[in-house]
Amino acid sequence: MRRLAPRFSLIALPLLLAVAGCGDDYQPEQLYMATSPDCREWVDGSTFNLPDGVSVSATSPVTLKQGSAEFGIIYLVPRGGRVQFITRAFNVTQPKGATIAKAKIISYYQRGTNNRAEMVEVIENIPGLLLPVATADVTQWRIRLGVPAGLPDRFDLVTSDVIIGNERYPVRTFTYRWFPERKAYGLCR
């Protein structure tokens, strides 16, 4: 029995260390925004929290006409953080279904949240990696997307999964629908 104990400890020790390294207590919030089949409730905005203080928010879209709209997506990354996109696409899909359109980037800017709002840097392409500015506690990346035509009465906006601290995390799928009483598209749940 004494001879097995050292062998057992050589096998068990790495397993115990591996389990101890799994102490990440991050539990993702609801990944699909809609909580009801008909998605009837208007929502002004939706924020999805990720590990390390990172968050992704969607704001109410600007309806240009039925069938077209502009969408705002905001990423907040605290000082010292970093976020890497798996893909740079923002797909508009049928509810939990096939892609209808790829949203076009209209504008993209970053700024430190403790900087004045007019001090922004406009960027033409979405970078693959978001790094916060050194002069701010939190850096905001605001992406304005547009779909010029072809939006159905209900659809999803699918954002890219991200890598934070060498781990891949899914991001919420934001749900929208046409609200006839408002004559506008809106986030819904």
KAGI-V161251 format. One record per run of one state. SS is the DSSP state (hx for helix, st for strand, lp for the rest). FROM is the first residue (numbers start at 1). TO is the last residue. If there is no record, write none. Layout:
BEGIN
ss:from:to
SS:FROM:TO
SS:FROM:TO
END
This chain:
BEGIN
ss:from:to
lp:1:1
hx:2:20
lp:21:31
st:32:32
lp:33:41
st:42:43
lp:44:44
st:45:49
lp:50:50
hx:51:53
lp:54:54
st:55:65
lp:66:67
st:68:78
lp:79:81
st:82:85
lp:86:90
st:91:93
lp:94:98
st:99:102
lp:103:103
st:104:112
lp:113:120
st:121:122
lp:123:128
st:129:131
lp:132:137
st:138:147
lp:148:153
st:154:158
lp:159:161
st:162:164
lp:165:166
st:167:169
lp:170:172
st:173:179
lp:180:183
st:184:188
lp:189:189
END
